[in-house]
Amino acid sequence: MEGHLVEKENDVQLIQRILSGDEAAFDVLVQRHQKSVHALAWRKIGDFHDAEEITQDTFLQVYKKLPTLKDPYKFAGWLYVITNRLCFDRMRQKNLTIQSLEDTPVEEVERSSYTHHVSEQRHTEVTERRRAIVKKLLEKLPESERTVMILHYLGEMTVKEISKFLGVSANAIHNRLYRARKRLQEEEALLVQEVLSGVQIPTSVGQNIMQRVADIKLAPQTTPKPVIPWIAFGTAFLLLALLFGASNQYLTRFQRPYSFEAASEPTIAIIDAPVVLETDAKPALRSQVGQDTALNQRTGADLHGSETVSTTELTMQPENIEAWMPDENLRRVIKSELKLGDIPLEIEHLQQLERLLSMDGGIESIVGLEHAVNLKFLHLAPNKISDLTPLANLHNLRILKLYLNRLVDISPLAGLVGLETLHISNNRIVDISPLERLVNLRDLRLDHNRIEYFSPLAGLTKLQILRINDNWGIDISSVPTSNLTEFLYDPTFNIPEIPNRDRIMARQYPSVFAAWHNIINLPTLSWDERLVYHDLYFSNPMFGLHWRWTPTKMKISGNFRTAKQQRDTMLKENPNMIFLVGIYHYGTQDTFVQQAIEVDKCGIYDGIFLNWWQGDRVDAKVAILQKIREVVRDDFLIIVNGLRSKAPHLAPYVNGTFMETRRYHPQGYTHTELQEIEGALLWSEKNLRSPQINSLEGWGLAEEPLDSPRNQQWMRVFTTLSLTHSDGYVSYVTGISSLTHTHHYPIWEGHSNEHAQGKLHDHTHQHYWYDFWSADLGQPVGGKGQLYRGREGVFIREFANGWAVYNRSGKAQQIQLPMQATGVASGITSTSHAVPDLDGEIYLK
């Protein structure tokens, strides 16, 4: 934090010196920020030399506008907006369409971005191949991760600098860099770093900037007058008309993201609005069969882009309708809208379609809708749509509603500059940069997504309604608020999401989980307060949500706002918690897949738990897992109940096994059974999908109190077995199957009824919180499954703050540690005691 403040002071001091006439200070400012500006420009334009020119123009604008900057502490964000605007000006002048590098072929990037620059500096064929490889590697990354990689390595920016530059938290930048490196793998990430870091901006860029500013005299730092003289206004308008043509097409696009001369910041009203179902009044104008449609006619004010339709450009219609419009549900709703009855749907019919609405119609693909070139109103929500490519050239669209779908990539919308209403809430959208050019938007709803930063909205000054609640970004400084009449944003509801991989890797040991039930020996604490003792929890939908049957599927229902607030409150108490929803309903394969999709879409949970997943019908279970993995996000966690078995057929799809060990002997577990558990645990740690969440559950002696000496002994066995053989989670619970038995602790009402009715039943998964689990071992240092001094059946593993020892050797073992221990977690013996057979101990450094 201190370094952050010092860095801000340096920029502020430089700005003060510049305003006092010190040109040398401006040279320092240019040298400090030119690489970040150049990297951003190259990222958006894709041409190295254009990026150099934009870098020079940006700093000329900075020099001229510096007296109007009201808050020098926000210089980095101000610099980003200027660069961003000049990039769009350059693309407009060259008649370029916005595209990201991921949509640009490698050969085109090579030709347009680096041809001249590379030919001057690198001539070897090996280097060319390395750079081509880097381009392809970057294409693997999502937009947000690629941007921070380029700014970090090409722009030579620190995490804090990127954070200020993009208006995103430093934690989010850390996470993006971490994810990008993980996606690329270590060797690939090093290659990207080496090649991008080798690109240097010519020294002439900075020299040219300083030569050009030498002839500029800074205006005094005064507040501009509120009224512009009409003569100056007329002159400016005439210049714009001469430069860009007098058409409204260019004038509406030549808008600043915000006023640099604003004397004060706008006041933002935060409202608490309930979540409601979006419905639409039916427009008075409908397009029906036989109705004349006026083409080549403007349909709204202040619009630009392609507004005319040429029927001669339609492609030849395939004979088979399923070839050009494969989704049966889409065909059905279009035929209904056009009142075709039994008339076969043909491509020509789509020319007459101006309005289309389908709510919960089961539409998965909109392929074929690209022929609806006169479409103005489109409402397909909720549905199952993920690919928006067919909408890319529907330039007459004014209203588009696609909330509650499966959208991740919205780049096909980038060219729909005529859009006035866009509702894409409740999807999985992270990157909203494709919205930067949609300057005619008046109603934009982005709530319930995974958006990390809102800077692409800076230029959307016509917005009147904006909803951005329940996302991952918390910096709204770039959001245009001057014209907003409705703004839904609650900063306590927008909490940056910590990736589940980071939560899994950051936790301390012992790491305890709970399944279905909670701790029974802490009655003075609430359910939530007890639950945060654990790092992993799986059960039915929690936080007040529940499964609800519909005629076609099961859905998660309830108050999602309250649920997310409850979850976020728990994550504040324990930032490493993982939440999974159990799926136990047996049915068709589609039932499992639909439930997994519901869990993924709701955005509250990290994944699912599949019960009773061992045994027969292997092919069917693998098919279910394959389908689930095809439709859920990459970091969606899946854990299955595999008992003690190894499951090689499931390894590519699941992140962990829940080892519900089930005790078969009244006195506990045999040496052979423990050895079997060790082997299954080590196999899972080696072979399952990353990040791994293997969970080992020991079954206690339910006829005895859970804090009895024998139960505490078996708890230590399972805890130290887990610590020495895995990076997973552990629990020790009650478990028994019989008609009658007694308990030495409170039992829940349903189990009391089972007792009263004399039913054969299992009573499992309730547990104590043992002081043994409160030991602070930190994170593992040593390897898994390591024998203590080569002794068979005695295992030891070092942690940052101590050692875990597990003994099933058949006899007591005296343990000598590398250093003197300060204590033991059991609290019942000295630090020099022997560890009995079928026992374990935690030694603290």
N, C-alpha and C positions, 0 to 999 in steps of 0.2 A: 504493500500500500504506500509505503514511504517513497519507494522508487517511482511509483506512478505519479505522485504529487510533484516530485522533482522534475520529471519529464514534462509535465504540463507547465510548470513554472518556466522551463527553458524556452518553450514555444511562446509563452506569453511575453517573456522578456525580449525575445527576438522581435515580436510584433511591435512592442513598444518602441524599440530602437528603430525599426523600419519607419514607423509613423513619425519618428523624430528626424527622419532624413538620412538614416544610416543604410546605404545600399549594400554594404558588406554584410550586414545582418540578413538581408534578403538572400544573398548568395548562400549563406549558411542554411537558411530555411529551405532553399531549393535543393541543396545537396542532401539534406536530411530526408526529404519527402519525395524526391523525383523518382526513385525506383518503385515506390509503392504506387504512385500515379501511373507510371509507365506500365507496370504489371496489370493494373486494373484496366487501362485502356487497351492493352494487347488482348486481355481476356475478353473484352466486349467486342472489339473490332476485328481481331484476328489477323491484323497486318502490322508487322513490326515497325515499318517506317511511318505509317499513319499514327501509330501509338507514340512515336517520337514527336511528331508534329502536335498531337493533342497534348502531350506533356508540356511542350513549350507554350501552347495557347492557354493551358490551364493556369500556369504560373503568371502569365500576363494578366489573365482575368483576376487572379488572386491579388496581384500587385495593385491593379486599378480599384478593386472592390474592397481592399483591406480596411480603408477608413470606415466602411459601412458595417463591418463585422461587430455586432453588439457584444458578443461574449467570446473573447479570445480563447477561453478554455475549451470551446467547442470547435476549434479550428480544424481538427482532423475530419469530423463529420461534414463540416462546411466544404472542405477540400474534396471529399468524396462526391458531394452533390454537384459541384462544378464540373468535375471530371466526367461524371455520369451524363450530365446534360450535353457537354461537348461531344461525347461519343455519339449520342443520338443525332446531334446536328450533323456530324460528319457522315453518319449512315444515311441521313435524309438527303444530303447534298450528293452523295454518290448513288442514291436510289437503291440502297441496300435494305434488305429485310433483316430484322433481328434474328440472329441464330446463335446458339451456343456451340462451343467446340464439339460437343458430343454429337451434334447433327452434321458436322462438317467432315467430309472424307479426309483421311490422313493426307492423301496426295494433294488435295486443295489447300490444306493448311500449310503443307510444305511449300507449295508454289506461291501462295499469296502472303504468307506471314514471314518467312525466313529466307527466301531465295537469295536476295541481294545481301542481306546481313551475313548469312552463313558463308556465302561465296567469298566474302572479304576476310573472314576470320578462320574458317575451318574448311579445308579442301579435301580432307582424306575421306575415302569411302567408308571407313570404319565409323567415323564420327557421324556421318549422315545416317548410317544404319542405326546407331545408338539413339539419335534424335527421333527417328521414325518410331523406334520401339517405345520411347517415352511418350510420344503422342498417343500411341495405341494404349499404353498403360493408363494415361490420364482419362481416356475415353471410358475406362471401367468405372470411374468414380461418378457419383451424383454431382449435380451442379454445385451445391454448397460446399462439398468437400474439395472439388477441383479448384474452386475459387480460392480457398484458404491455402491450398498447396502452392498455387502459383504466387499468391501474395507473399507466402512465407519464404519460398526458395528463390523465385525470380525477383520479387520485390524486396527480399531481405528484411522482411518485417517481423518483429517479435509478436508473440501472442497478444500482448497488451496493445500494441500498435494496431494490429488487425481488428481487435475488439473495438477500439475507438473509431477506426476507419469505417467499419461496416455497421456500427451501432449494435453489436451483438456482445453478449457477456463473454468474458475471458474463458469461463468454464465451457461455454458452447464451442469456442474456437479450439480449445484443448481437445474436446471430444471429437470434433471434425477431423483434426489432424491425426488423432489416435485412430479413428475409424478408417481414414484414408490409408494410413500406413499398414493397418491390419489387412485391408482389402488387397493392397499391392504386395504384401509379404515383405520381409526385411530386405532381400536383395533388390527387388524391384523398387522399393522406396529409396534405397541408396542411389540407384541409377537415376531416378527422377531428380533427386537432390543434386547429384553431381552435374547433370546436364543443364538443368535450369539455373543453377548457381553459376555456371560458366558463362552465361549470357551477360554481357556488359553493355551499359548504355554509353554511346560515344561521349567523350568529354565535350564535344562541340555543342551538345544539347544545352548543357548549363551555360556555356559561353554565349550561345545565341540568345538565351533568355536574358542574361545580364546586359548584353549589347542593346537589346530592344527596350528594356526598362530604363536604360540610361536617358532616353528621350522622353520619358513619361514623368510628368509632375503630379505627385499625389495630391488629390483634393483634400481640403481640410476636413477633419473628422467632426462633421456637424450632422444634426438630424435633418433629413430632407423635408422640404415643404410638402404639405399634404395635397396641394393642387398643382397639377402640371399645366403650364401655359398652353393654350390651344394651338399656338403656332408651332411649338416644339412637338406637340402631339401629332399635328398634321404632317410635319416633316418626317417624323418617325414612321408614320403610317405609309407615307409615300415611298420611303426607302424600302420598307418591307414589301410593298406591292411590287416595286421594281426588282428586288432581289429574288423574291420567292413567287411572284405572281399574286394577283389580288384575290385568288380563290380562298374561300374559307378553309379549304383542305389544309393549307400550310399555316394559316394564321392560328388555327386552333391547336396545332402541334407545337407552335413556337411559344410555349409557356414555360415559365420557370417553375421548378418544383416548389419553391416558396420564395417569399420576398426577402432578399438580402438586406433591404433597407427598412424592414419592419422595426418600428420603435419598441415594440413589446411582443411577448409571446402570447399566443391565444390561450384562453381559459378552456379547459376540457371538462365537460360535465359527464361524470360517470353515473350511469343509471343501472338499476337492478331490474332487468327484464326477464320474465319467465320464458322458459323454452316452450315454444308453441309450434304446432304443425303448420307448415307453410301451405297455404291454399291460394288459388288465383281466381280472380273474377274472369269470366269468359269474355274476351274482347268482342266488341260489337261486329267487327269486320271479320268474316271468315271466308276462306277460299274453298269452294266446293266445285265438284265436277260440273262443267258447263259454264262456270262463271268466268268472265273475261278478267284477265290479269294484266294490269298495265306494267309493262317492262320499261327499263331505262328511265325510270322516274324517281325523283328524290322522295324519300319517305319520312324524313325527319330533319330537324334543324341541327346545325353545328356538328355535322358528321362529315367524315372524310374516308378515303379508301375506296375500294371497289364497290360501287353502288349500282352497277349495271349488270345485266345478265344477258348472255348470248346463248340462245338455244342451239346454235350451230356447234357449240363446243362440247355438247354432250357426247359421251362415248357410245359406241355401238352396243345395243342391249344384248346380253347373252340370252340364249334360248331358255336356260334354266334359271328361274328366279332365285333358287337357293344359292346360285353361284355369285350373284351380285348383291343379295341381301339374305345372308344365312340365318339370321335370328328370326325364328317363327313368331315370337311375341311382338317384335318390332313390325313385322309385316301385318300382323293382325290389327295393331292399333292404328297404323297408317290407313289400312283399308276402311276401318271404322270411321276415321276422321274424314276421309274423302267420300264416304257413303258408296263404296263400290259394290257392296253386296257380293254376288257371285262372279263379278267381272275380275279376271286375273289382273294382279298388280303389275304394271309395266313402268319402266324408267320415266316415260313421258308423263305419267300421272304425278310424279314427284315435283314436276315444275309448278304444279298448281297448289302445292302444299305451302301454306303460309303460317300455319299454327299446328302444334302437336303437343299433346299432353298424355302422359302415362304415369300414374302413381302406383307403385308396388306392382308393376306389370311383369316382373321377372325378366326384363331385358338385360342381356349380357353383352351383346355386340350391336353397334350402330353402323356397321359397314353397310353401305348402300345409301345412307342418308346424305352422302356427299352430293347426290344428284338433286337434292331439295334446295336448289339454288335461290329460291325466293322465300325461304323460311325466315320468318321474323321473330316468332315466339316458339321456344322449345322448353318444355318442362318434362324431364324424365327422372323423377325422383319420388320415392326411393326406388332404386333398381340395383343392378349388379354390374354397372358399366365401369371399365377400367381404361379403355383406349379411346381417346378423343380425336384421333387422327382424321376421321371423316368430317369433322367440323371445320377443319383448317381453312377452307376457302368459302365458307358460307358467310359472305361479307354483309348480307342483309340482316343478319341476326341482330336484334335489339334487346331481347330478353332471353336469358339462358339460366335455367335452374337445374342443377345436377347435385343437390345435396343428398346425403345418405346413399352414396355409391361407393366405389372402390378406387377412387382416383388417387394417383400418386403424381403422375406427370401431366401438367397442364400446359406444356409448351405449344400444343396445336392451337391454343387460344391467342397466341401472341399477335397474330395479324388481324384479329376481329376488332378493329378499331371503332366500329360503330356500336359496340355493345354499350347499353345504358344500365342494364340490370344483370348482375351475375351473382347467383347463389350457389356456392360450392362448399357449404358447411358439412360437417360430419363425414369427412373423408380422411385420407392419410397424407395430405399434401404437406411437404416441407418447404419447397422452393416456390416462391411466387414471383420470381423475376420476369416470367412471361407476361405479367400484367402491367409492366412499366409503361407500355405504349397505349394502353386502353384509357386514353385521357377523357373520353366521354362518359365514363362510368359515373352514375349517380347513386346507385344502390349496390353495395358490395358486402357480401356476407361470407366470412372466412372462419367463423367460430368452429370449435371442435375439430381442429386439425393438429398438425405437428409443426407449424410454421415457426422458424427460429428467429427470423428478423424481418422487419416490416419496411425497410428502406426502399424497396421497389415501389411503394405507394406514394413516395414523396411528390411526384408530379401529377397525381390524380386530384387536381384541385376542384373539380366539379362534384366531388362526392358530397352527398347529403346524408346518406345512411351508411354506416360502417359498423360491422360486427367482427371483432377479432378476439373475442373471449375464448378461453380454454385452448391456448396454444402454448408453445414452448418458449417463445420470445417474450421478453419483459421490457425492452427498450422501445418506446413508441415516439421518441423525439422527432422522427422523420415523418410521422403520420400527419397529413394535411387535415386540420380541424376547423379551418376558418368558416367553412360553409356547412358544417355538419349540423343537422337537426336531430339526429339519433346516433349515439356512439355507445356501443356496448363493449365495455372493457373494464375488467376488475383485476387490478394488479395482484391481488391475493389469489386469484384463480388462474393466473398465468405463471406457472412455476417451471423453470427450465427442467426438462426431463433428463435425468441421469441415465445413460444407457444401461440396460440390465447387465451387460458384460462388465461394465465398470463397477456396478454394485456387487456383482459376484466376486470380482477380483479384489475389491478393497476391504472385504470383511475380515474381522479378527476371529481367532480361534480360541476355544472350541466354538463351532458354529452350529447352532441348534435349530431344528425345524419343528413345526407342529402340523398335524394333519387332522382336520375336522374339529378337533376339540382344543382345549386351552389348558392353562396351568390351574390346578385345583388347590394348591396350598398357598395361594396369595389372594384370599377372599376379599381383602379390603381394597383391592385394585379393580378398576373397571375392566371389561373385556379388552378394549383397545390398549389400555395400559399394560395388561399382561401379554398381549400379542406382540408388542414391540420388543419383548425379550428375545424373540426369534428372528432369524435372518431369512427364513423361507416359510411360507404358509400356503397350504392348498386345501380347498373346501368347495362347497357350492358357491355361487356368486355372492360375494361379501359386500359390505358397505351399503346394505339396504337394497341391493338389486336382486332380481330373481328371474328364473326362467318362466316364460309364458308361452303356452301353446297357441298357435294360430292355425288356420285351416291347412296351411302348407308347410309350416316349419315351427321350430322353437326359436323364440327371441328373448334377449335379455331386456328386461323392463325395470322401470323405477326412476328415481330422481338422479340422473347422471351428475348433475351439478353438485348435489350433496355428497354423492359417492366419491367424486374426485376430491372434494375438499377433505373428506374423512381420510382418504388414502394419503393425500399430501401431508396432512397433519401427522400421520404415522411415519411418513418418510422423513419428516423433520426430526422426529424422535430417534429413528433408526434409519439413516440414509441408505443402508445396504439391504433393506428388505426386498424380497421377491414375492409376488402374489400370483398364484395359479388357480384356475377354476377347474374343478373336477367334472369330468364328463363320464357318467355312469349309465346313461340310457341306451339300452340295446335296441337296435333297429337296423335300417339299411345303412349302407356305406354313406349315402348322401346325408343321412341324419348326423353322423359324426362330423362330416365336413362342414355342414351348415352351422353346427354348434361352434366349431373352431372359428369359423368366419365371424360369428357373432361376438365371440370373446375378443378377437383381433380388432374388429371394427369399433367396439365401444371405447377403446383407448384407456381403460382403467387397469387392466391386468397385463401381466407379462407373458402369459402363456396358459397351457392347459395340462391337466393331469388325467391320464387315461387308466382306469382301473381294470384289473384282471386282464392284462395284456400278454400273459405268458400262455404256453400250452398250444392247443390245436388251432386250425384255421389260419395258419401263418400267412398264406397268400392273400387272403382277404384283409388281414390286418396291415400287411405291407402296402396293399393297394390304397387303403384308407389314409395311411401316413403319406404316401406319395401325393395323393390329391390335396391333402391339407398343406403340404409344403409348397405346392404349386400356387396356392392362393393367399397365403399369409405372408407377412413381412419376414425379412431374413432373420431378424433377431427374435422372432417368436419362439418361445421356449416350449418344449414338449418333454414331459416326464411320464414314464409308464410304470405300472406295477408289474415288475418281473420276478417277484419273490427272490429266490437265490440264484436264478438261472442266468446264463449268458445268452445274449440275443443278437448274434451277428447279422441276422436279416433286418433288424431294426436300426442298426448302428448309424446308417447315413441320415436318419430322420429324427432321432431322439437325442435330447441333451442329457438325459440321466435316467437311471432306474431307481424306483422306490423299492428298496429291499425290505419288504415286510417279512421278517425272518421266521415268524411263527414257531413258537417253542413246542417241541414234541415230547418233552420229558418234564415231569413235575419238579425236578430239582434244578432245571436250567438247560444249558447247552453242553454237548460233548465236545471234546477236542476236535474230532473229525468234522463236526458241523461247523465249528468256528473256522477251520481250515478251508472248508468249502466256501464260506462267506468271504474270507480273505481273497480267494482266487477270483470269485465273481466280481468283487469290488475293484481289484486291480485291473481286471479285464475291461470293465466299464470305463475306468479312468483312462485307459490307453486307447480305446476304440470308438467311444461315442462322440457325437457331434459337439463342437465347441460353441459357446461356453458350457461347461459341464456342471450339472447340479445333482450328482448322485447323492442319494439320501438313505442312510442306514437306520432302521428302526429295530431296537431290541424289545422283546416282549417280556414283561416282568412277571413276578409271582403274585397273581391277583389275590391269592388267599392270605397274603401277608400285607401289612402296611407298606406303602411304597418307600418309606424311609427305613424299613427294617434293614439289618446288617446284610442279609443276603441280597435284597434288592439293590442296595447301594453297591455291593460288590459287582453284580451283573451290569449295573449302570456304568461303573468304571471300565469294565471289560469292553462294552460296546463303544464307549467314548474314545478310549485309547486305541481300539482296533480301527475306528474311523480315522483318527488323527494320524496313525502310522501308515495307513494304507490308502488314503485318499485326500483330496482337497474338498471333500463334500460336507454334507450336513449329517447330524446325528440326532436321535431322539430315543428315549426309553419310556415305554408306556405299559399300561395294564393290558392283559389279553388272556381270555379264557373262554372255552366253549363247554357249557354244561347246563343242565336244567336248573340247578340251584347252586348258589354260591353267595358268599357274603363279601362285603366291601368295608374297608376301614376309612372311607372318605365319602364325601357327598357324591351322589350319582344323579344324572339328569333324569327328567320326568319320563321320557320314553323308555329308558332302561328300567325304571321302577315298574312301569306297566308290564314289561316283559317278565319281570320277576313275579308280579301278582298273577299273571295269566299262566305261569308255568311253561313259557315257551323256551325251546332250545335256541340259544342266541350266542352271538359273539359280543363281547364288550371290550372294545379296544380303544387305543389312541388317547385316552386321558393320561396326563402325566404330572409329576411333580416338577418343580424347579429345584434342582440340586445345586448346592453351593459349589460343588465340583465344576459346574459349567460356568461359573463366574470367574474362573482363573483367567488371567490376561496373558495368553501365550503369544499374542501378536500373529504374525504371518509365518508360514513355513520357510525354513532355510534349507533343511536337508531333504533327501529324496524319500520316495515312498517304498514301503516293504523292505526296509533295511534291517538286517539282523544285528543284534547287539553282540559285538565281538565274535561273530560267526556262530553263535549259539542257536541251534535250531529251536524255533518256537518262541524266541525272545526278540522283540522288535523295539527299535528306538528311532525317534525322529526329532531333530532339533528345530526349534522355532525361534523367532527373534527374542522372545523373553523367557525361554525355558525349553524343556524336553518333555515329550510324551513317551512312556514306556508301557508296553503291552506284553503280557506273559501267558503263554499257553504251552509251555515247554514240558509240563508234567511235574515240575518241582519249583520251589522258591528260588529266586535269583537275587543275588546281591549286586547292586548297580553302582558302578563308579563313573562319575560324570567328569567331563573335561575341566570343570570348575566347581567350586563349592556352591551348592544350591542354597537359596535363602528361605525356602519353604516348600511344602507340598500341598497340592490342591485338596487332598483328602482330609487334611486337618486332624488326622487321628494318630499319626505316627511322626517320628523324627525324620529328618532328611536323609538319614543313613540307614533306614530300614530296608529289609529285603522285600521284594515284591513277590507275594505268594503266587502259586500256580492259579490260572484262571482269575487273574486280577490285572489291574493297571494302575498307573500313577502319573501325575503331572508334577514335574519338578520346575520350580521357578528360579530364574537366575538372580 
